[in-house]
Structures are given as C-alpha cells and as structure tokens.
C-alpha cells in the first residue's frame, strides 16, 4: 500500500513500533508484591477477597485505584516514528 512519501510497509512498521513501545511500558510498570491488605490504605474500606487473590500485594480498593489511575500523566500525542503528515491533527 502506497502512503504518499513513505515507503511501502512504513505504516505497518509504525503500528508495530507503537505496540512494542506500549508493551514495554506496561512490562516496566511495577506490580504490587507481598501480602495484600485487608483494608484500603487510603480510605480504610475493606478490599474484597477476590481482588486480594487476583492481585497479590494489592493495597487499594477498586474505587481508590480507579481514582489514582485517572490521575495518570498524559503522554504526548506526537508519533515520533511517523511522517510529518501523520503528526497533523
């Protein structure tokens, strides 16, 4: 598939690189380890047993974790590997 000024296969390479970057970022993210708490470290609400079993070392209830996840930093929207045209919004 021709992509204007880009060479053949550049779009596929770009997608593969984006996926690889995201997977590496997720793997580098530290997961909880150790003993799970029975009550949330922030709000003192009980943490359901199924959550404690599914995520060993969990310290936060679902509501507090979702709130914390919502505060994550926004990453830049520019595709570093893309052509100039792919960076236009």
N, CA, C and O atoms as CSV, one atom per row, in Angstrom:
chain,resi,resn,atom,element,x,y,z
A,1,UNK,N,N,0.841,-1.183,0.000
A,1,UNK,CA,C,0.000,0.000,0.000
A,1,UNK,C,C,0.877,1.234,0.000
A,1,UNK,O,O,1.750,1.380,0.856
A,2,UNK,N,N,0.657,2.102,-0.932
A,2,UNK,CA,C,1.443,3.331,-1.028
A,2,UNK,C,C,0.954,4.321,0.004
A,2,UNK,O,O,-0.248,4.413,0.254
A,3,UNK,N,N,1.851,5.052,0.598
A,3,UNK,CA,C,1.485,6.013,1.639
A,3,UNK,C,C,2.005,7.396,1.352
A,3,UNK,O,O,2.528,8.045,2.258
A,4,UNK,N,N,1.889,7.871,0.148
A,4,UNK,CA,C,2.397,9.201,-0.175
A,4,UNK,C,C,3.910,9.170,-0.272
A,4,UNK,O,O,4.462,8.479,-1.128
A,5,UNK,N,N,4.587,9.911,0.595
A,5,UNK,CA,C,6.044,9.993,0.570
A,5,UNK,C,C,6.703,8.847,1.325
A,5,UNK,O,O,7.918,8.672,1.240
A,6,UNK,N,N,5.935,8.079,2.048
A,6,UNK,CA,C,6.521,6.981,2.824
A,6,UNK,C,C,6.740,5.759,1.952
A,6,UNK,O,O,6.087,5.583,0.924
A,7,UNK,N,N,7.662,4.926,2.376
A,7,UNK,CA,C,7.953,3.716,1.622
A,7,UNK,C,C,6.900,2.651,1.935
A,7,UNK,O,O,6.141,2.786,2.895
A,8,UNK,N,N,6.859,1.607,1.135
A,8,UNK,CA,C,5.911,0.520,1.367
A,8,UNK,C,C,6.206,-0.151,2.707
A,8,UNK,O,O,7.364,-0.406,3.039
A,9,UNK,N,N,5.162,-0.430,3.465
A,9,UNK,CA,C,5.316,-1.103,4.748
A,9,UNK,C,C,5.589,-0.170,5.916
A,9,UNK,O,O,5.668,-0.627,7.056
A,10,UNK,N,N,5.736,1.125,5.663
A,10,UNK,CA,C,6.057,2.067,6.732
A,10,UNK,C,C,4.923,2.162,7.757
A,10,UNK,O,O,5.178,2.292,8.954
A,11,UNK,N,N,3.698,2.100,7.300
A,11,UNK,CA,C,2.561,2.198,8.217
A,11,UNK,C,C,2.529,0.987,9.151
A,11,UNK,O,O,2.298,1.128,10.351
A,12,UNK,N,N,2.759,-0.189,8.599
A,12,UNK,CA,C,2.786,-1.399,9.425
A,12,UNK,C,C,3.916,-1.341,10.439
A,12,UNK,O,O,3.732,-1.722,11.595
A,13,UNK,N,N,5.077,-0.870,10.021
A,13,UNK,CA,C,6.206,-0.736,10.943
A,13,UNK,C,C,5.886,0.253,12.058
A,13,UNK,O,O,6.264,0.047,13.211
A,14,UNK,N,N,5.199,1.308,11.709
A,14,UNK,CA,C,4.817,2.332,12.671
A,14,UNK,C,C,3.859,1.748,13.715
A,14,UNK,O,O,4.005,2.011,14.909
A,15,UNK,N,N,2.891,0.966,13.269
A,15,UNK,CA,C,1.934,0.341,14.179
A,15,UNK,C,C,2.645,-0.647,15.081
A,15,UNK,O,O,2.424,-0.656,16.292
A,16,UNK,N,N,3.502,-1.484,14.501
A,16,UNK,CA,C,4.257,-2.469,15.284
A,16,UNK,C,C,5.128,-1.784,16.329
A,16,UNK,O,O,5.211,-2.255,17.464
A,17,UNK,N,N,5.775,-0.686,15.968
A,17,UNK,CA,C,6.632,0.034,16.907
A,17,UNK,C,C,5.815,0.628,18.050
A,17,UNK,O,O,6.248,0.602,19.202
A,18,UNK,N,N,4.632,1.163,17.734
A,18,UNK,CA,C,3.771,1.724,18.777
A,18,UNK,C,C,3.321,0.643,19.756
A,18,UNK,O,O,3.297,0.863,20.967
A,19,UNK,N,N,2.968,-0.518,19.228
A,19,UNK,CA,C,2.543,-1.632,20.075
A,19,UNK,C,C,3.699,-2.104,20.944
A,19,UNK,O,O,3.516,-2.353,22.135
A,20,UNK,N,N,4.875,-2.228,20.367
A,20,UNK,CA,C,6.059,-2.658,21.126
A,20,UNK,C,C,6.394,-1.673,22.240
A,20,UNK,O,O,6.731,-2.083,23.351
A,21,UNK,N,N,6.304,-0.376,21.947
A,21,UNK,CA,C,6.573,0.640,22.964
A,21,UNK,C,C,5.593,0.530,24.126
A,21,UNK,O,O,5.990,0.607,25.288
A,22,UNK,N,N,4.321,0.353,23.812
A,22,UNK,CA,C,3.302,0.268,24.862
A,22,UNK,C,C,3.482,-0.996,25.691
A,22,UNK,O,O,3.342,-0.948,26.913
A,23,UNK,N,N,3.788,-2.124,25.058
A,23,UNK,CA,C,4.025,-3.365,25.798
A,23,UNK,C,C,5.232,-3.238,26.722
A,23,UNK,O,O,5.198,-3.705,27.861
A,24,UNK,N,N,6.296,-2.608,26.233
A,24,UNK,CA,C,7.487,-2.408,27.066
A,24,UNK,C,C,7.163,-1.509,28.254
A,24,UNK,O,O,7.643,-1.744,29.362
A,25,UNK,N,N,6.349,-0.481,28.025
A,25,UNK,CA,C,5.953,0.422,29.109
A,25,UNK,C,C,5.138,-0.316,30.157
A,25,UNK,O,O,5.327,-0.108,31.356
A,26,UNK,N,N,4.231,-1.177,29.711
A,26,UNK,CA,C,3.384,-1.930,30.643
A,26,UNK,C,C,4.204,-2.947,31.436
A,26,UNK,O,O,3.956,-3.146,32.625
A,27,UNK,N,N,5.183,-3.595,30.787
A,27,UNK,CA,C,6.022,-4.568,31.478
A,27,UNK,C,C,6.917,-3.897,32.509
A,27,UNK,O,O,7.213,-4.481,33.552
A,28,UNK,N,N,7.348,-2.676,32.224
A,28,UNK,CA,C,8.229,-1.948,33.134
A,28,UNK,C,C,7.477,-1.433,34.361
A,28,UNK,O,O,8.081,-1.133,35.391
A,29,UNK,N,N,6.173,-1.336,34.239
A,29,UNK,CA,C,5.347,-0.863,35.348
A,29,UNK,C,C,5.398,-1.867,36.496
A,29,UNK,O,O,5.184,-3.062,36.295
A,30,UNK,N,N,5.676,-1.385,37.672
A,30,UNK,CA,C,5.814,-2.270,38.823
A,30,UNK,C,C,4.444,-2.712,39.314
A,30,UNK,O,O,3.534,-1.899,39.468
A,31,UNK,N,N,4.312,-3.999,39.555
A,31,UNK,CA,C,3.068,-4.519,40.106
A,31,UNK,C,C,3.268,-4.770,41.597
A,31,UNK,O,O,4.396,-4.985,42.041
A,32,UNK,N,N,2.193,-4.745,42.370
A,32,UNK,CA,C,2.325,-4.950,43.805
A,32,UNK,C,C,2.871,-6.342,44.121
A,32,UNK,O,O,2.580,-7.308,43.416
A,33,UNK,N,N,3.645,-6.430,45.161
A,33,UNK,CA,C,4.167,-7.709,45.628
A,33,UNK,C,C,3.981,-7.781,47.135
A,33,UNK,O,O,3.794,-6.766,47.804
A,34,UNK,N,N,4.036,-8.979,47.644
A,34,UNK,CA,C,3.914,-9.156,49.084
A,34,UNK,C,C,2.498,-9.479,49.501
A,34,UNK,O,O,1.676,-9.918,48.697
A,35,UNK,N,N,2.235,-9.257,50.754
A,35,UNK,CA,C,0.940,-9.576,51.344
A,35,UNK,C,C,-0.083,-8.491,51.004
A,35,UNK,O,O,0.212,-7.301,51.117
A,36,UNK,N,N,-1.271,-8.894,50.593
A,36,UNK,CA,C,-2.339,-7.942,50.321
A,36,UNK,C,C,-2.910,-7.421,51.639
A,36,UNK,O,O,-2.954,-8.127,52.646
A,37,UNK,N,N,-3.337,-6.180,51.597
A,37,UNK,CA,C,-4.010,-5.610,52.765
A,37,UNK,C,C,-5.474,-6.031,52.762
A,37,UNK,O,O,-6.055,-6.247,51.699
A,38,UNK,N,N,-6.064,-6.147,53.922
A,38,UNK,CA,C,-7.483,-6.471,54.001
A,38,UNK,C,C,-8.344,-5.218,53.886
A,38,UNK,O,O,-9.516,-5.297,53.518
A,39,UNK,N,N,-7.759,-4.058,54.203
A,39,UNK,CA,C,-8.478,-2.787,54.104
A,39,UNK,C,C,-7.625,-1.811,53.294
A,39,UNK,O,O,-6.395,-1.857,53.331
A,40,UNK,N,N,-8.298,-0.938,52.570
A,40,UNK,CA,C,-7.642,0.031,51.696
A,40,UNK,C,C,-6.706,0.939,52.493
A,40,UNK,O,O,-7.048,1.385,53.588
A,41,UNK,N,N,-5.533,1.206,51.941
A,41,UNK,CA,C,-4.540,2.063,52.591
A,41,UNK,C,C,-4.961,3.529,52.602
A,41,UNK,O,O,-4.426,4.312,53.387
A,42,UNK,N,N,-5.908,3.918,51.748
A,42,UNK,CA,C,-6.315,5.315,51.684
A,42,UNK,C,C,-7.644,5.589,52.387
A,42,UNK,O,O,-7.760,6.556,53.140
A,43,UNK,N,N,-8.645,4.741,52.143
A,43,UNK,CA,C,-9.983,5.043,52.668
A,43,UNK,C,C,-10.447,4.081,53.755
A,43,UNK,O,O,-11.525,4.263,54.322
A,44,UNK,N,N,-9.650,3.066,54.049
A,44,UNK,CA,C,-9.955,2.077,55.091
A,44,UNK,C,C,-11.172,1.192,54.796
A,44,UNK,O,O,-11.659,0.499,55.689
A,45,UNK,N,N,-11.668,1.210,53.548
A,45,UNK,CA,C,-12.763,0.313,53.158
A,45,UNK,C,C,-12.191,-1.095,52.984
A,45,UNK,O,O,-11.032,-1.245,52.598
A,46,UNK,N,N,-12.993,-2.129,53.265
A,46,UNK,CA,C,-12.484,-3.496,53.061
A,46,UNK,C,C,-12.209,-3.773,51.576
A,46,UNK,O,O,-12.972,-3.357,50.704
A,47,UNK,N,N,-11.117,-4.475,51.309
A,47,UNK,CA,C,-10.778,-4.889,49.942
A,47,UNK,C,C,-11.360,-6.285,49.749
A,47,UNK,O,O,-11.061,-7.182,50.537
A,48,UNK,N,N,-12.190,-6.494,48.715
A,48,UNK,CA,C,-12.800,-7.808,48.501
A,48,UNK,C,C,-11.748,-8.913,48.370
A,48,UNK,O,O,-10.676,-8.706,47.801
A,49,UNK,N,N,-12.078,-10.079,48.905
A,49,UNK,CA,C,-11.142,-11.205,48.894
A,49,UNK,C,C,-10.750,-11.593,47.470
A,49,UNK,O,O,-9.592,-11.925,47.217
A,50,UNK,N,N,-11.701,-11.554,46.542
A,50,UNK,CA,C,-11.392,-11.915,45.153
A,50,UNK,C,C,-10.340,-10.982,44.558
A,50,UNK,O,O,-9.490,-11.421,43.783
A,51,UNK,N,N,-10.393,-9.707,44.914
A,51,UNK,CA,C,-9.383,-8.745,44.437
A,51,UNK,C,C,-8.023,-9.054,45.051
A,51,UNK,O,O,-7.002,-8.986,44.366
A,52,UNK,N,N,-8.004,-9.393,46.336
A,52,UNK,CA,C,-6.743,-9.710,47.016
A,52,UNK,C,C,-6.098,-10.965,46.426
A,52,UNK,O,O,-4.874,-11.053,46.328
A,53,UNK,N,N,-6.929,-11.935,46.034
A,53,UNK,CA,C,-6.406,-13.166,45.441
A,53,UNK,C,C,-5.914,-12.910,44.016
A,53,UNK,O,O,-4.872,-13.425,43.613
A,54,UNK,N,N,-6.666,-12.114,43.260
A,54,UNK,CA,C,-6.317,-11.852,41.862
A,54,UNK,C,C,-5.063,-10.988,41.732
A,54,UNK,O,O,-4.283,-11.159,40.795
A,55,UNK,N,N,-4.872,-10.057,42.676
A,55,UNK,CA,C,-3.721,-9.149,42.631
A,55,UNK,C,C,-2.948,-9.232,43.941
A,55,UNK,O,O,-3.158,-8.406,44.829
A,56,UNK,N,N,-2.068,-10.202,44.078
A,56,UNK,CA,C,-1.296,-10.309,45.317
A,56,UNK,C,C,-0.526,-9.023,45.600
A,56,UNK,O,O,0.126,-8.473,44.712
A,57,UNK,N,N,-0.605,-8.555,46.822
A,57,UNK,CA,C,0.096,-7.338,47.216
A,57,UNK,C,C,-0.722,-6.075,47.019
A,57,UNK,O,O,-0.195,-4.970,47.151
A,58,UNK,N,N,-2.001,-6.220,46.705
A,58,UNK,CA,C,-2.840,-5.051,46.458
A,58,UNK,C,C,-3.005,-4.252,47.757
A,58,UNK,O,O,-3.161,-4.824,48.836
A,59,UNK,N,N,-2.968,-2.919,47.630
A,59,UNK,CA,C,-3.049,-2.039,48.796
A,59,UNK,C,C,-4.264,-1.121,48.767
A,59,UNK,O,O,-4.622,-0.530,49.785
A,60,UNK,N,N,-4.901,-1.000,47.600
A,60,UNK,CA,C,-6.010,-0.059,47.442
A,60,UNK,C,C,-7.287,-0.769,47.014
A,60,UNK,O,O,-7.243,-1.787,46.324
A,61,UNK,N,N,-8.432,-0.216,47.432
A,61,UNK,CA,C,-9.719,-0.739,46.969
A,61,UNK,C,C,-9.907,-0.321,45.506
A,61,UNK,O,O,-9.118,0.460,44.975
A,62,UNK,N,N,-10.924,-0.829,44.877
A,62,UNK,CA,C,-11.155,-0.561,43.455
A,62,UNK,C,C,-11.388,0.926,43.210
A,62,UNK,O,O,-10.826,1.484,42.268
A,63,UNK,N,N,-12.203,1.578,44.038
A,63,UNK,CA,C,-12.509,2.997,43.839
A,63,UNK,C,C,-11.257,3.865,43.942
A,63,UNK,O,O,-11.033,4.737,43.102
A,64,UNK,N,N,-10.447,3.628,44.962
A,64,UNK,CA,C,-9.214,4.416,45.124
A,64,UNK,C,C,-8.236,4.144,43.991
A,64,UNK,O,O,-7.559,5.062,43.527
A,65,UNK,N,N,-8.152,2.901,43.541
A,65,UNK,CA,C,-7.247,2.565,42.445
A,65,UNK,C,C,-7.694,3.237,41.151
A,65,UNK,O,O,-6.864,3.741,40.395
A,66,UNK,N,N,-9.006,3.248,40.892
A,66,UNK,CA,C,-9.514,3.901,39.688
A,66,UNK,C,C,-9.257,5.400,39.735
A,66,UNK,O,O,-8.939,6.012,38.715
A,67,UNK,N,N,-9.395,5.988,40.911
A,67,UNK,CA,C,-9.126,7.416,41.052
A,67,UNK,C,C,-7.653,7.707,40.778
A,67,UNK,O,O,-7.317,8.670,40.089
A,68,UNK,N,N,-6.785,6.869,41.323
A,68,UNK,CA,C,-5.346,7.049,41.110
A,68,UNK,C,C,-4.992,6.833,39.638
A,68,UNK,O,O,-4.173,7.572,39.092
A,69,UNK,N,N,-5.592,5.837,38.990
A,69,UNK,CA,C,-5.320,5.590,37.575
A,69,UNK,C,C,-5.787,6.748,36.710
A,69,UNK,O,O,-5.175,7.043,35.683
A,70,UNK,N,N,-6.861,7.404,37.112
A,70,UNK,CA,C,-7.371,8.548,36.361
A,70,UNK,C,C,-6.456,9.747,36.424
A,70,UNK,O,O,-6.559,10.646,35.589
A,71,UNK,N,N,-5.557,9.781,37.399
A,71,UNK,CA,C,-4.635,10.900,37.557
A,71,UNK,C,C,-3.320,10.664,36.827
A,71,UNK,O,O,-2.364,11.417,37.010
A,72,UNK,N,N,-3.267,9.634,36.010
A,72,UNK,CA,C,-2.032,9.305,35.290
A,72,UNK,C,C,-1.644,10.448,34.361
A,72,UNK,O,O,-2.503,11.175,33.861
A,73,UNK,N,N,-0.363,10.595,34.140
A,73,UNK,CA,C,0.133,11.644,33.257
A,73,UNK,C,C,-0.272,11.351,31.822
A,73,UNK,O,O,-0.270,10.202,31.379
A,74,UNK,N,N,-0.616,12.401,31.113
A,74,UNK,CA,C,-0.922,12.261,29.702
A,74,UNK,C,C,0.389,12.254,28.934
A,74,UNK,O,O,1.264,13.090,29.162
A,75,UNK,N,N,0.513,11.301,28.022
A,75,UNK,CA,C,1.708,11.247,27.187
A,75,UNK,C,C,1.483,12.084,25.940
A,75,UNK,O,O,0.343,12.343,25.554
A,76,UNK,N,N,2.560,12.500,25.320
A,76,UNK,CA,C,2.481,13.316,24.113
A,76,UNK,C,C,1.727,12.626,23.004
A,76,UNK,O,O,1.767,11.401,22.894
A,77,UNK,N,N,1.045,13.389,22.186
A,77,UNK,CA,C,0.263,12.825,21.102
A,77,UNK,C,C,0.992,12.792,19.775
A,77,UNK,O,O,0.383,12.512,18.743
A,78,UNK,N,N,2.273,13.071,19.783
A,78,UNK,CA,C,3.021,13.091,18.530
A,78,UNK,C,C,3.638,11.725,18.296
A,78,UNK,O,O,4.265,11.151,19.186
A,79,UNK,N,N,3.457,11.222,17.109
A,79,UNK,CA,C,4.031,9.935,16.740
A,79,UNK,C,C,5.465,10.173,16.277
A,79,UNK,O,O,5.693,10.719,15.198
A,80,UNK,N,N,6.427,9.761,17.094
A,80,UNK,CA,C,7.837,10.031,16.801
A,80,UNK,C,C,8.301,9.359,15.522
A,80,UNK,O,O,9.167,9.891,14.827
A,81,UNK,N,N,7.746,8.210,15.199
A,81,UNK,CA,C,8.227,7.456,14.048
A,81,UNK,C,C,7.476,7.801,12.759
A,81,UNK,O,O,7.842,7.337,11.679
A,82,UNK,N,N,6.465,8.587,12.873
A,82,UNK,CA,C,5.626,8.854,11.708
A,82,UNK,C,C,6.178,9.938,10.824
A,82,UNK,O,O,7.101,10.660,11.200
A,83,UNK,N,N,5.615,10.044,9.665
A,83,UNK,CA,C,5.978,11.108,8.759
A,83,UNK,C,C,5.331,12.403,9.249
A,83,UNK,O,O,4.513,12.383,10.168
A,84,UNK,N,N,5.691,13.508,8.644
A,84,UNK,CA,C,5.128,14.789,9.043
A,84,UNK,C,C,3.608,14.774,8.898
A,84,UNK,O,O,2.901,15.333,9.737
A,85,UNK,N,N,3.106,14.146,7.851
A,85,UNK,CA,C,1.662,14.104,7.616
A,85,UNK,C,C,0.933,13.350,8.712
A,85,UNK,O,O,-0.204,13.695,9.034
A,86,UNK,N,N,1.554,12.321,9.303
A,86,UNK,CA,C,0.863,11.538,10.327
A,86,UNK,C,C,0.799,12.295,11.651
A,86,UNK,O,O,0.062,11.893,12.551
A,87,UNK,N,N,1.561,13.386,11.786
A,87,UNK,CA,C,1.562,14.148,13.025
A,87,UNK,C,C,0.514,15.261,13.022
A,87,UNK,O,O,0.276,15.894,14.050
A,88,UNK,N,N,-0.102,15.497,11.884
A,88,UNK,CA,C,-1.129,16.535,11.812
A,88,UNK,C,C,-2.365,16.064,12.554
A,88,UNK,O,O,-2.711,14.883,12.504
A,89,UNK,N,N,-3.015,16.958,13.228
A,89,UNK,CA,C,-4.220,16.583,13.998
A,89,UNK,C,C,-5.441,17.232,13.421
A,89,UNK,O,O,-6.544,17.036,13.932
